[in-house]
Amino acid sequence: MKKIYISGISFLVFAIVFSAKYISASILLAKSDSLSVDMFRDVFDVLPLELTIIYIISFIVGIVFLILGIKEKQLDK
């Protein structure tokens, strides 16, 4: 059952870091006079790659532990 909790925490970290990436891009563009898709993409290049790596890893860990938790729960029955 603890694997399900670890999965939930991993998905929570994923959601926080994923939204932090978009929030920080929006904050960087807050005082811009013109907003375009190209400018928004350029801001993502400024943001560190570690954010993307962290949320991808936490998403994968969340999926793995969710699957393991479901299998463990089925074996307990």
N, C-alpha and C positions, 0 to 999 in steps of 0.2 A: 504494500500500500504506500510505502514511502516513495516509491518510484513515481507514482502519480503526483505526489506533492512536488517532487523535483521537477517533473515535467511542467507543472503549473508555474513554478518559480522561473523556469527557463523561458516559458512563453511570456511571462510578465517582463522579464529583462528584455526579451525581443521587442515587445511592444513599446517599452520605454525608450530604448535606444533607437528604434526605427522612427518613432515620432520625434525624438530629439534631433535627428538629422534634418527632418523637414522643418521643424520649428526653428532651428538655427539658420537654415537657409532663408526662411521667411524674415527672421530678425535682421539678417545681413542685407536683405532687399527692402527693408521697411522705409528707408528714406530715398529710395530710387524714384525718379520721376516717371519712368516708363517701365512697365513690367512686360516681359516677353518670355516665351518658353526657352529661347536660347540663353537669355540672361540667367534664368533659373537653373539651367543645366550647367552653366559656367560657374555658378556659385557652388554647385556640388563638387566641382573639381577642386575648389579651395578647401572644402571640408576634408578632414583626415580620413584616410582609407581604413583606419582602425575601427571607425564606427560601423562601416559596412561589414567588416570581418567579424566584429563582435555580434552583430545581430544575425548574421548568417549562421555562425557557430551556435548561438543560443537557440535559434529555430531548429537546427538539426538535432541538438541535444534534447530539446523538448519533444520532438517527434520520436526519437529513439526511446526515451524514458516513458513516453505515453504508450508506445507499443509494448515495451517490457512490462509496464504496470498492468496493462490489460491482460497480457498473457499470464502474469502472476496471479491476478484476480481470478481468472478462469481456472487455474490449477488449484486454487484454494477451495473452490466449490466442490 
